[in-house]
Amino acid sequence: MLLAIDTSAGTSVAVVDRDGGILAEHSSDDTRRHAEVIGTLIARSIAEAGIEVAQLSGVVAGMGPGPFTGLRVGIAAARAFALGAGKPIIPAVSHDAIAFGCTGPTLVATDARRREVYWSTYSGSDAAGLPIRTTGPKLTRVGELETSVDGFAGYRLLEAGTVSAGALGMLAETMFANGRAFDDAFDGHPGALYLRSPDVTMSSGPKRVTS
């Protein structure tokens, strides 16, 4: 049984079970209030699932792609909850959750703000029902997706405003049940998939003060 958290696009929290499916899920599509709502969504999901924290076997964190500010809220919440509960943290690619269950060539796209879009392509699903990612995640300008994706016309486009934590959790359950390594989903680069630098960076030296 897993607690799943994703803040790559909106905020979503769920409790899932390999055999029982999605036991509870609560989401908000507000992309600017992740920190304000995530604690409430976690509490509601656990209460609705009717479980004790000790029954969880791990915490799944959606690692993006997503804007820096929102994405780090969910990852930090997942890590803090896992640490407090003494459970392992499980990283998963948010786009893979959107594509989970796809049955043919699929193009997943999510809002990256700044008039940009995150995208990933999938050829379909394997025998275990897991999505087969062929490209991405990548970042491109809004309006340039069609020219950025080779064979664009051959894909079914999935534009997602939020990422279902329920799907994220079931993706992780399915990966674990089939002996898949979670780090493999990141192509050797496990960690948050921001795909761009944060707005605020350390300056290279002290600020100059002029009279």
C-alpha positions as CSV (number, residue, x, y, z in Angstrom):
1,M,0.0,0.0,0.0
2,L,1.4,3.4,-1.0
3,L,0.8,7.1,-0.4
4,A,1.3,8.9,-3.7
5,I,2.0,12.7,-4.1
6,D,2.3,14.7,-7.3
7,T,2.6,18.5,-7.6
8,S,4.0,18.7,-11.2
9,A,0.6,20.1,-12.5
10,G,-1.8,21.0,-9.7
11,T,-1.7,19.0,-6.5
12,S,-2.8,15.4,-6.1
13,V,-2.6,12.9,-3.3
14,A,-3.8,9.3,-3.2
15,V,-3.6,6.1,-1.2
16,V,-3.3,3.0,-3.5
17,D,-3.1,-0.7,-3.0
18,R,-1.8,-3.2,-5.5
19,D,-4.9,-5.4,-5.2
20,G,-7.5,-2.9,-4.1
21,G,-6.6,-0.1,-6.6
22,I,-7.1,3.5,-5.7
23,L,-8.5,3.6,-2.1
24,A,-8.7,7.4,-1.9
25,E,-7.6,10.4,-4.0
26,H,-7.9,14.2,-3.5
27,S,-6.7,16.8,-5.9
28,S,-6.6,20.6,-6.6
29,D,-6.0,22.1,-10.0
30,D,-4.7,25.3,-8.5
31,T,-1.1,25.6,-9.7
32,R,-0.1,28.3,-7.2
33,R,-1.3,26.9,-3.8
34,H,0.6,23.6,-3.6
35,A,2.0,24.3,-0.2
36,E,-1.3,25.5,1.2
37,V,-3.3,22.5,0.2
38,I,-1.0,19.5,0.3
39,G,-1.2,18.8,4.0
40,T,-5.0,18.8,3.9
41,L,-5.0,16.5,0.9
42,I,-2.7,14.0,2.6
43,A,-4.8,14.0,5.7
44,R,-8.0,13.5,3.8
45,S,-6.7,10.7,1.6
46,I,-5.4,8.7,4.6
47,A,-8.6,9.2,6.5
48,E,-10.8,8.3,3.6
49,A,-8.7,5.2,2.9
50,G,-9.3,4.2,6.5
51,I,-5.7,3.1,7.1
52,E,-3.0,3.7,9.6
53,V,0.3,5.2,8.5
54,A,2.1,2.1,9.6
55,Q,0.2,0.1,7.0
56,L,1.9,2.0,4.1
57,S,4.9,0.3,2.5
58,G,6.3,3.5,0.9
59,V,5.6,7.0,-0.4
60,V,5.7,7.7,-4.2
61,A,6.8,11.2,-5.3
62,G,6.0,12.5,-8.8
63,M,9.4,13.9,-10.0
64,G,8.0,15.9,-12.9
65,P,8.6,17.3,-15.3
66,G,7.2,20.4,-13.7
67,P,7.9,24.0,-12.8
68,F,10.5,24.3,-10.0
69,T,8.4,26.0,-7.3
70,G,5.4,23.7,-7.4
71,L,7.3,20.5,-8.1
72,R,9.6,20.9,-5.1
73,V,6.7,21.3,-2.7
74,G,5.4,17.8,-3.5
75,I,8.8,16.2,-3.4
76,A,9.6,17.8,-0.1
77,A,6.3,16.8,1.4
78,A,6.8,13.2,0.2
79,R,10.3,13.1,1.6
80,A,9.2,14.6,4.9
81,F,6.3,12.2,5.3
82,A,8.5,9.2,4.4
83,L,11.1,10.2,6.9
84,G,8.6,10.7,9.7
85,A,6.8,7.4,8.9
86,G,10.1,5.5,8.5
87,K,9.1,4.4,4.9
88,P,11.1,4.4,1.7
89,I,10.6,7.2,-0.9
90,I,9.9,6.0,-4.4
91,P,10.5,8.3,-7.4
92,A,8.3,8.2,-10.5
93,V,8.0,10.2,-13.7
94,S,4.8,12.2,-13.7
95,H,4.3,11.9,-17.5
96,D,4.5,8.1,-17.1
97,A,1.5,8.2,-14.8
98,I,-0.5,10.2,-17.4
99,A,0.4,7.6,-20.1
100,F,-0.2,4.6,-17.8
101,G,-2.6,2.3,-19.6
102,C,-2.0,3.9,-23.1
103,T,-2.6,1.4,-25.9
104,G,-0.9,3.1,-28.9
105,P,1.4,5.9,-29.8
106,T,0.7,8.6,-27.3
107,L,2.0,12.1,-26.8
108,V,1.7,13.6,-23.3
109,A,1.9,17.3,-22.8
110,T,1.7,19.4,-19.6
111,D,1.9,23.2,-19.0
112,A,5.4,24.4,-18.2
113,R,4.4,28.1,-17.9
114,R,6.4,30.8,-19.6
115,R,4.6,29.9,-22.8
116,E,6.3,26.6,-22.9
117,V,5.1,22.9,-22.7
118,Y,6.6,19.7,-21.3
119,W,6.2,16.7,-23.5
120,S,7.0,12.9,-23.7
121,T,6.1,10.3,-26.4
122,Y,5.2,6.7,-25.8
123,S,4.9,3.8,-28.3
124,G,2.2,2.1,-26.1
125,S,2.4,-0.2,-23.2
126,D,4.4,-3.4,-22.5
127,A,3.0,-6.8,-21.5
128,A,2.8,-5.6,-17.8
129,G,0.7,-2.6,-18.8
130,L,3.5,-0.1,-18.2
131,P,4.0,2.8,-20.7
132,I,7.0,2.6,-23.0
133,R,8.5,6.1,-23.2
134,T,10.4,6.7,-26.4
135,T,11.3,10.4,-26.1
136,G,11.4,12.9,-23.3
137,P,10.5,14.4,-21.1
138,K,11.4,17.5,-23.1
139,L,10.6,21.2,-23.1
140,T,9.5,23.3,-26.0
141,R,7.7,26.5,-26.8
142,V,3.9,26.6,-27.0
143,G,2.9,26.4,-30.7
144,E,6.1,24.5,-31.6
145,L,5.0,21.1,-30.3
146,E,4.0,19.8,-33.7
147,T,7.4,20.7,-35.2
148,S,9.3,19.4,-32.2
149,V,7.8,15.9,-32.2
150,D,8.9,13.6,-35.0
151,G,5.8,12.0,-36.5
152,F,3.5,14.3,-34.6
153,A,0.4,13.3,-36.6
154,G,0.8,9.6,-35.6
155,Y,0.3,10.2,-31.9
156,R,-2.8,10.6,-29.8
157,L,-2.3,13.8,-27.8
158,L,-3.0,13.8,-24.1
159,E,-2.9,17.3,-22.6
160,A,-3.1,17.1,-18.9
161,G,-4.0,19.9,-16.5
162,T,-3.2,17.7,-13.4
163,V,-1.4,14.4,-12.8
164,S,-3.5,11.8,-11.0
165,A,-1.7,10.6,-7.8
166,G,-3.8,7.5,-8.0
167,A,-2.4,6.7,-11.4
168,L,1.1,7.5,-10.2
169,G,0.7,5.2,-7.3
170,M,-0.6,2.3,-9.4
171,L,2.2,2.9,-11.8
172,A,4.7,2.4,-9.0
173,E,2.8,-0.7,-7.7
174,T,2.9,-2.2,-11.2
175,M,6.6,-1.5,-11.6
176,F,7.4,-3.1,-8.2
177,A,5.2,-6.1,-8.9
178,N,7.1,-6.7,-12.2
179,G,10.6,-6.1,-10.8
180,R,11.3,-2.9,-12.6
181,A,14.0,-0.6,-11.3
182,F,12.6,2.9,-10.5
183,D,15.8,4.7,-11.4
184,D,15.8,3.2,-14.9
185,A,12.8,5.4,-15.7
186,F,15.1,8.5,-15.4
187,D,17.6,7.3,-18.0
188,G,20.4,7.3,-15.5
189,H,19.6,10.7,-14.1
190,P,17.3,10.1,-11.0
191,G,16.0,13.3,-9.5
192,A,13.5,16.1,-10.1
193,L,12.8,16.8,-13.7
194,Y,12.7,20.6,-13.8
195,L,14.2,20.8,-17.3
196,R,15.1,24.4,-16.7
197,S,16.9,26.4,-14.1
198,P,15.0,28.0,-11.2
199,D,14.1,31.7,-11.4
200,V,16.2,32.5,-8.3
201,T,19.9,31.6,-8.4
202,M,23.0,32.4,-6.3
203,S,24.8,35.4,-7.8
204,S,28.4,35.0,-8.7
205,G,29.6,37.7,-6.3
206,P,28.4,40.3,-3.8
207,K,25.9,42.9,-5.0
208,R,27.6,46.2,-6.0
209,V,26.4,49.3,-4.2
210,T,26.9,52.6,-5.9
211,S,26.3,56.0,-4.5
